[in-house]
């Protein structure tokens, strides 16, 4: 087995035994990037020199004896700031921008001596479900180069799936870690909102965004999560350690109560995906799990609610890109200040970003705020209450598809926004409710992976990770 094919735990064991060095592990990943990435386009920036220097330091310190992520190559989605490293968010407007500080999660990774191997390609400002809206050209699915890898963390998922790194970080606003994890056949975890600090994450929709790990195994995802989680005073939504719930250890599925929401298995779900999931759920019952059909009646409104709230927050968050403070500035052709704003934003933002900014501004405007944004917030509360009610019945988790179909072909939905948005139909509710969820690979339709999603109750991240490890 090549070193870059190892899991995080296997690599840590090899480092501790002295079977290989961190420098050899990093070189194996860098060689794979050089060989595969020209076709896949998972990376915007490869930190070859820096990563090898980091690895040399780790080898001399032998810090992998204490920290399991020490010496392990991790890729970072290009909307997470790393000091003195380019951070484009997949957009022309930030093409030449460099991070001026480390994000909270980057500080945590550096403290653990993880190796930052590069910044991954993504949908512009995380707006998309296919990683096709990037200014730096689309990412391709390692399982089939004619298909999308999912989005917006498509580069992070593709990099793990192609063994160009051992794990990665993405951001999940409506499914943007779990959906590409499903399409690329890796594990993707979206933590409880506030469990991982958003400080240093370029904002898309602040009430929905959450940094999450991608890895080859559930165990790998948990290792990364345990490293990056924690209270951060610089993030007003960060959860204090004292409020984290204590959870017992789950060793088997016997007696574990699993809810199957009927709304996720209806119209629009690919028949082959449904068959794979049904077979897996039947196997869980044979292992002693208690399977119960449940209802989340407001699920049908989740996508509409998401696509009102998310663009509204986008229009506010992206107002800072004005051609004055940082990023692209088209002042040379401008005759007045308003021209600087107009020209910089017109030339800097792509079509999807402009579309969502306009939608958000419209739904927040004086004549429409009550009809759209405020009403969507009320329905969001009903969606959250649906989850609260089903978990009050004693369920340990819910199981759903991660996506209604396997990965679709490049270009097939880029001109049809509504069809593209339906890719998030199984994942958006979780972000609206602020709950934890994980996507596991459970089979394939032809050559394309299929994902199963496990949704947990608020702050029961560890519980669903334990259940996911048994299921996987």
N, C-alpha and C positions, 0 to 999 in steps of 0.2 A: 504494500500500500504506500502511495506517495504521501509525503508529510502533509501536504495541503488538503488531503482527503480525510484527515483525522478529525474527530470531534474535539471540542474544547477539553473535555475530561481526558481523553486519550492523549492529546498533545501535552497536557500538564503532567500526566504520569510519565511520558517519555522524557520530558525535560528533567523531571526529578530523578529519574533513573540514569540520566546521562546518555541516553540512546542517541540524542541529537541536541543541537543548540538552538536557541531562539533565532540566531542569525540564519541557520539552515532552514528553519521553519518559515521565516519571512521570505528568504530567497525562493523557496518553493512556490509560495503564493505569488511573488512578483513575476516569476517565470511564467506562471499560468496566466496572469493578467496580460503579459506581453503576447502570449500565444492566442488567447481566446478573446480578449476584450475588443480588438479591432472589429470583430463581428458582432459582439453582444452590446458594446457601448455602455457598460454598467458604471464606468468611472468617468467623472469630469476631471478630477485631479488625483494623480497617483503620487504618494509621498515616499518615493523610493529611497532617497538619501536619508530623510529623517527617520524612516522606519528602521533602516539598517543601523543607524546610530543608536536609536532606542534599544534595539535588540542587543547590540554590543554591551550597553550599560546593564541590561537585565542579566546577561550571561555572566558579567563580572560580579554582580551583586548576588546572583542566584536567588532572586526574590520570588521565583516560582515555587520555592519550598514553602513560602508563607501565603502567597496570593495566587489563587488558581488561574487568574487571568493574566498574570505576569508572563510576558513573552508571547502572548497570543495575538495574532493579527486580526484586528477588528476594523471594519469599514464604517464610515460615518456618512449619513445622508447629508447632502450639501445644503441643508437649511439649518444645520446645527453649527454654531460658531466654534472654531478652533483658532486660537490666537496666532496671527501672522500667517494664516493659511487661507487661500481663496475660499469664499463662501458666496455662491452665485444664486442659490435657490432655484437653479434651472432657468434663470431669466437673464435677458440681455441687459436689463437695467442695473444688475449687480455683477455684470461680467468681470469687472476689474476690482471688485470690492474684496478686501481682506479682513478677516476677523480681528477685532481690536482687543478681545478678551476670550477666555475659555467659558463655554457653557458649563452649567453645573454638572451635567453628565460627563463632560469631557474632563473636568477636574477629577471626578470620581475614577474615571478610567485611567488617567495619568497617575493618580495615587496608587492604583492597583498595578501599575507598570504594564498595562495593556499596550500593545503596539498599534498605533493609528496608521493604517496602511494606505488610506486614501479617502476621498470624498466622492460619494456616489451620485449618479444621474437621477433625475426625478422630474415629474411634471412641474411646470413653472409654478413657483410658490405653493407647491403641493396641491395644485388644482387639476385633478384628473384621476382617472381610474385605469390608465393604460401606459403611463410614462411616455406618451407620444407628444405632449405639449411642451416638452423641454426645448429651450433655445439651442441646446447642444445636441440635437437630433434624438430620435427615439431610442429607447432601450429595447432589446429583443430577448425573447424567452429562450433560455439555454436548452430547453427540451425540444423546441421547435422554433427556429429562427424566423419563421414566417408569422409567428404569433406574438402577441404582447405579453409582457411579464406581469401585468397588473400595475396599479399605481395608487398613490403617488410614489411610494417607496419601492418602485420597480427595480431601480439600480441596486438597492440594498439587498433585495430578495434574489435577484439574478446573480449577484456577486457571491452569495452564500451557496446557491444552487450549483454554480459552476466551479466551486472550490477555489475561488480567487481570494477567499478569506475564510476564517473559521466561524465568524459571527459578525453581526452588523447592528447598527442602530437605524431606526426609521422613525417617522412620526405618523400618528394615526388620528385623523380628524373625523372620518366617517367610515373607516375600514382600511386605511392606507398602509397599515402593516399587515393585517390579516388577509386582505384580498390578494395582494401580490405573493404572500406566503403560500396561499392556496394555489395560485396559478403556477408558481415555480416549484412546488413540492417541498417546501421547507416549513419550519415551525415559526410562527409569528405571534407575539403576545402584546396585547394592549392592556396596560395596567389600569387599576382604579384611578379615576381622575384625581390628580393631586398627589399620588404616591411617588411620582417621579417629577422633579422640578422642570418647569418649562423655561427657566432662566437661560437665555442664550439660544433658544429655539426661535427662528424667525417666524413671527406669528402669522397664521392663516385665519383661524376662527378661535379666539382665545378661550371660549367656554367649552370647546370641543377637543382642541389639540392635546395630544399626549405622546411623549416619547416612549418607544417600546423596542424591545430586542427581537432580532431574527437570528435563528441558529439552525443547525442540522438536527438537533434533538431537543426535546423538552428540557432535559437536564442542562443543556447549553444555554437555552433561553433563560432558565432560572438563575444560572450562574451570573449572566450579564445583568439581569434584573436586580439581584441581591447586591451587585456592585454599584448600580446607579441610583437605587431608591434612597429615600431619606428626606428629612425636613430641610427646607431651604428658606431662610428668612427673606431672601430676595424675590421669592415667588409668593404672592399674597394668597394663592390657592393651594399652597403646599400643605400637606397633612402632617401634623406633629406626631412624633413617635408615640407619645402617650395615648393617642387616640386609636392606634392600630389594634385591631381585634386579635385575640389569641385564638389559635386554631389547633385542633388535635390532629395527629398524624393518621393518614388513611393508607393502609397497607394493601387492601384488596377492594374489589367492587362489591363484595357481599354486603347487602343492606344499604348501599349508596342509592339515594333517591334521585332519579334523573327525569326531568321534565322534557317532553317533546312538544314544542309549541306548534299547533296545527296550522297556524297562519304561514309558517315558513315552508310547508311541504305541499302547497297548493299550486295554482296556476303559475306558469313561468319557470318552474323547476325542471331542468333537463331530466328526462326519464332515466338515463344511464347514471347520472349523479344520484338521483333518488334511489335507484336500485343498490348502488354501492353503500349509501348511508343506511338504508334499511337493513342490509345484511350486517353492517357493523353494529347497529343498535340491537339486532337480534342476538348477536354474539355477546353483547354486554349483559343482556338478560340471562344468558346461559352461565355467565360468570357470577351471577347472584345479584346484579343490580336490579333495583325496583324501577321499572319504566312506567311512566304515567303521562298520558296526553294532557296538555294544558292549553289554555287560551290566553293570548295577549291581544285583546280586541282592537287596540288602537294602532297595531303594527302597520295597517294599511295606510296610515297617514304619516308614517315616520319619514319616508323619503321626501314628501312634500314639505314637511316641517323642516327637515334638514336643509333642503335647498332654498329655504327662505332665510333661516337663521344664519347659515354659513356665509352666503354672499353679503348679508347685512354687516356681519363682523369683518368680512374681507374689505368692504368699501371703507370702513373706518381704519383698519390696520394698514392698508396700503396707501392711505393718504399721506403717509410720511415720505413716500418716494416722490419728491417734488422737484428733483434736479438741483436742489440747493444744499442739503445737508450731506448727502453721500450718494454714490451710485452715478449712473449716466446723467449728464447735464448737457442739454442742447442749447446752451446760451449764446453761442456764436451767431446763430441765425435768428435769434430772438430780438425783437425791438423793445419789448417791455417785459415786466415780471410775469404777467399772465401768459405770455408767449413761452417763457422758460418752462412753466408748469405744463402747458399744453404740449409743447414739442417733446420735452423729456419723457412724459408719460406715454405719448402717442408712439414714439419710436422705441421706448424701453420695454413696454408691456406687450405680450403676445395676445392673440385673439381671445383665448379662453380667459385670461386675466381681465381683459377689457369687458368681456361679456359679463363676468361675475361682479365686477365693480359696478357696472351699470344696473344690473339686477338688484344688487344690494342697496345702492343709492335710491333706486325707485321705491323699494319696499320700506325704506326709512324716511321717505319724504313726507312732508306735512300732510298731504292729502291721502296717504296710503298706509301710514304706520299702524293705525288701528286695525285696518282690514287685513294686513299681512303679518308684519313682524310681531305685534302684540298678541294677535290671535295664535300665531305659531308657537309662541312661548307658553300659552295656556295649554295647547295640545301637547307640547313637550312634557308638561307636568303630568298629564294623563298617561302618557307613554311610560314615564318613570313610575307612576303609581301601579301600572299593570305589572311591572317587574316586582315591585314591593309586595303586591298581593300574592303572586305565585310563590315567591320565596318564603312568605309567612306560613305557607302550608307545610313547610319542613323539607323542601327540596334542597339538595346539595348543589345542583347545577342544572343548566338547560343545554340541550344539544340541538344544533341546527346545521344546515349547510353553511359554509362560509360564503360561497358564491353560487348563484343559480345555474351556472354553466362552467365548463372548463374555459381556459384562455381562448379568446377570439383572435381572429386574424388581424394583423397590422392594417390600419386604414379602414377597416370595415365599419367602425362606429365613430370615427373622428369627425365626420360631417353631420352626425345625428346626436346632438347632446342628450336628448331624452333617453335614447337607447344606451348611451354610455353611462348615464346616471343610474340606470337600473342595475349596474354591476355592484352598487352599494346597498341593494335592497335588503340583504341579510345582515349587514354590519352596522348601518347608520344608527339604529335604535340604541345600540350599546353605548355609543358616544353621547347621544342625547340624554341617556340615563346616568352616565358617568361610571358605568360598571366595568369590571375586568372581563376579558375574553381572550381566547387563544384559538389559533387555527392549526390543525394537524393534518399532514398528508395521510390519506387513508385508501388510496387506490388511484387508478388511471383510466381515462377514457381514451383509447388508442395510446398515443404517446404523451398525453397531457394529464398532469396531476389533478386530483380532486381533493378538496379540503373539507374537514369536519370542524365546526366551531363549537367550543364549550364556553358558555356564559356563566359567570359566577355572581353571587350577591356582592354588595358593596363591601370592599376591603377583605374579601375572601379570595384574594389572589393566590395565596399559598395553597388553599384547598383545591382550586381548579388546576393548578400546576401538578399537584399530587395525583388527581384523577387523570389528567392528561398523560402523565408518565405511565400510569398503569395501562391506559387505553392504547398508547402508542407501542 
